[in-house]
Amino acid sequence: VADGMGGMAAGHVASRLAVDAMASLDVPIDNEHQMDALHKALEAANGRIAEQVSADSALQGMGTTMTAVIFSADRAALAHVGDSRAYLLRDGRLNQLTKDDTYVQMLVDQGLLRPEEAAGHPRRAVVTQALQGEPVSPSYVIVEPQAGDRWLLCSDGLTTVVPPERIEEVLLSGAEPQECCERLVELALEAGGPDNITVI
């Protein structure tokens, strides 16, 4: 999931460049090389964004979030930067695998803001890290997949308006993945849909 930022046109450019760079990972990659492959693809995406900004000053400030996962038979490798999210539903419980790179999350981490206050904070959309052609420090997670796991990657267009317990409820419904995605998008739209909504 790549959620562009920096104006509609520029955000679209940044997210497209990032997705194109990550498309190289859509091949079998053995476990030992998953993290390296993710890291190189993120660096390539960041480099392409830097080149575009250098070539066109009107694109200055554009960027994109990136949350990506590679699966092999017995391992999943996740890379993340920004405020899109990855969740894993396992044993009937929804677990958030990523931490938002946002100003508000930083305040929560420092104990200056309670988690329940974060959703209504006026600066909740301020991202502290994204692919913008500048040095970035993505986070990486390794998970051993299990039978029955359900994975969800989504933009903040879902998570800012649909609470985790509602997302969990939809994923636990037993519906097919496409049906779950469509239902989550519907819920976000019913809640006002103030932002782009991407659900995988």
HELIX and SHEET records of a PDB file:
HELIX    1   1 MET A    8  MET A   22  1                                  15    
HELIX    2   2 ALA A   23  LEU A   25  5                                   3    
HELIX    3   3 ASN A   31  HIS A   33  5                                   3    
HELIX    4   4 GLN A   34  ALA A   55  1                                  22    
HELIX    5   5 SER A   57  LEU A   59  5                                   3    
HELIX    6   6 TYR A  103  ASP A  109  1                                   7    
HELIX    7   7 PRO A  115  ALA A  118  1                                   4    
HELIX    8   8 ASP A  156  THR A  159  1                                   4    
HELIX    9   9 PRO A  164  LEU A  172  1                                   9    
HELIX   10  10 PRO A  177  GLU A  190  1                                  14    
SHEET    1   A 2 GLY A   4  MET A   5  0                                        
SHEET    2   A 2 GLY A  63  THR A  64 -1                                        
SHEET    1   B 3 MET A  66  PHE A  71  0                                        
SHEET    2   B 3 ALA A  76  VAL A  81 -1                                        
SHEET    3   B 3 SER A 139  VAL A 143 -1                                        
SHEET    1   C 3 ARG A  93  GLN A  96  0                                        
SHEET    2   C 3 ARG A  85  ARG A  90 -1                                        
SHEET    3   C 3 ARG A 150  CYS A 154 -1                                        
END                                                                             
